[in-house]
Amino acid sequence: MGDLKQLAQMIPGMGRVNMKDAKIDEKAIKRNEAIIQSMTKEERQNPKVLNYSRRKRIAQGSGTTVQDVNVLIKQFEQTKDMMKRIGKTKRLPF
C-alpha cells in the first residue's frame, strides 16, 4: 500500500495535518491485520457475535493474545461511535 503517512494525507481533512511528526507503529498495524484476517466474514461484519471462545480462536489464529483482540474490538467500537458523532455534527441544513 505504500507509506502510511502518504496514505493518511489522502484522507479528506488530513491534508492539513502535519504528518511528519506522526509516529505510526507498523508492528501494531500488522498485528491488527492478522487479527482481522483470522476472523470469519460474519465476525468482521458483526463484532457483537465475538464471545470468549471465538476471541480465543482468533487470537490463536493470528498469533496474538485474547487481550490484543479485545483491544482491537474496543478501539473499533470507539472509532465507530466517534464517527457517528462527527457525522451528526457535520450535516448541513438544507
N, C-alpha and C positions, 0 to 999 in steps of 0.2 A: 504494500500500500504506500510505501514511502515514509518520509519523515512525518511523525505525528504532529509536530509543530506546524508544518506546512499544511497538513490536512486540517488542523484546527482553524487556520486562517481562512479556509473556505467556508466555514460555518457562518451563516448570517449573523452579523453583530460582533463576531470575534475578530474581524479585521482591524478594529480599533484597539484591541487589547495587545499589549506588548508581550509577545510570547518568548522573547529572548531569555527572560529571567525564569520562565516556567520550567519546572523540573518534572519530567514525565518518567514514571517508573515503568520501564519496559518489561521488567520481570512480572510486575503486578498485572499488566495487560495480558501477557502470555498466560499467566495463571488463570485469570478470569476467562480468557478464551477457551482454555482447556476445560474449565468447569462448565461453560455454556455448551461446548461440543459434547460433553458427557450426558447432557440432558436429552430426553426424548422431545419430540416436536410438541407434544401436549404440555410437558413441563415448561418448555420455553414460552408457550403461549399463555399458560395459566399457572404461575408460580404458587398459587394457593394450594395446589394439589401436593406440594412437596412436604410429605411427612418425614419423620426421622429416618425410616428405612430407605426412602428414596434419596434423601440427602446423603446418607452413608454410602449408597451405591454410587452416587455422582462423585463424591469425594474419592472413593477408591478408583473410579474410572479416570479421574483427572489427576491422580497423584497428589491430592491436596488433603486437607482435613475438613471435617464437618464444619468447624468454626469458619474456615475460609468460605465455604459455600454459604453459611449463614450471613457472613459479612456482605457477600455479593448480593444476596437476595435483599438484605436490608438497604443497601445502597440503591438498588434498583427501585424499591418501593419509595424511598425518599426522593429520588430523582423524578419518579412518575408524579408524586404529589406536588413537587415544586413546579413541574411543567404545567400541571393543571392550573395552579395558582397564577403562573405567568400568563397562561392563555386567557384567563378570565380578565386580567388587568389590561391586556393589550388590545382588546376588542374596540373597534371604532364604532361610534354611534352613527348609524345611517338611517 
